[in-house]
Amino acid sequence: MSKINSFKSKKTINANGKDYVIYSLTEAEKNGLKDINKLPKSLKVLLENLLRYEDNSTVDKTQINAIQSWLKTKTSDTEIAYRPARVLMQDYTGIPAVADLAAMRDAVKAKNKDPKKINPLSQVDLVIDHSVMVDNYANKDSFDLNVEKEFSRNGERYSFLKWGQQAFDNFKVVPPGTGICHQVNLEYLSKVVWSSEINGELTVYPDTLVGTDSHTTMVNGLAVLGWGVGGIEAEAVMLGQPISMLIPEVVGFEVKGKLPEGTTATDLVLTVTQMLRKKRCSW
């Protein structure tokens, strides 16, 4: 959490009889970050993240001011240190990550230290979905039979993941047969607002994540800020490290009128995506 609080954004609110710490953009605007209420919502979320983690080491006033300065030119080449609230993994990248944690515990134990101190520092959810095969279909027992075969084929690695869920804090496994990765993220894992006790203070903050599934960004439809990343970046976040990234480009898209008969929301989304890709090529 912020050790500096340059813009006096830290404040306490009360909800349902409990006190919560927040990092308020309203307070930050009063104390030097002029007009940040005009920022796009996605950049407001990143700004709150920087205010929350300002430490003059990974995050300093330069990064915070750079987001405020975005308002002048609507672009920026400043690199920021972003710490998402959680990590989403699928089994292909998650199993090596758990193996790395297990190896770290072995190394700590070899030095006669407490191996249980090795845990993910961010919430990690591993969704097993990419490995499920379809052997049975077109009958009422297909789903149960496919899942049963899945467990018999992959019993060893699932036992390893079950051990990981029991052994590590902040690590949960969603079993096969529950749903595909981004569906589970949308329907079960996303909270929009998270709360956790940090340094003895109950703190609330926006739900943000990085995920190793290519469709991680679908969660943005719930106003949850998500980025698709590789396994190395996801594992770094899992171990409490920030991701270095440029302040992202933000493009507004206004939709008018109504869809013609016979078209679906998916048609609209794919059309918008195609148009944005063409625009990106001309930048």
Secondary structure, 3 states (H helix, E strand, C coil): CCCCCCCCCEEEEEECCEEEEEECHHHHHHCCCCCHHHCCHHHHHHHHHHHHHCCCCCCCHHHHHHHHHHHHHCCCCCEEEECCCEEEEEHHHHHHHHHHHHHHHHHHHHCCCCHHHCCCCCEEEEECCCCCCCCCCCCCCHHHHHHHHHHHHCHHHHHHHHHHHHHCCCEEEECCCCCCHHHHHHHHHCCCEEEEEECCEEEEEECEEEECCCCHHHHHHHCCEEEECCHHHHHHHHCCCCEEEECCCCCCCCCCCCCCCCCCHHHHHHHHHHHHHHHHHHC
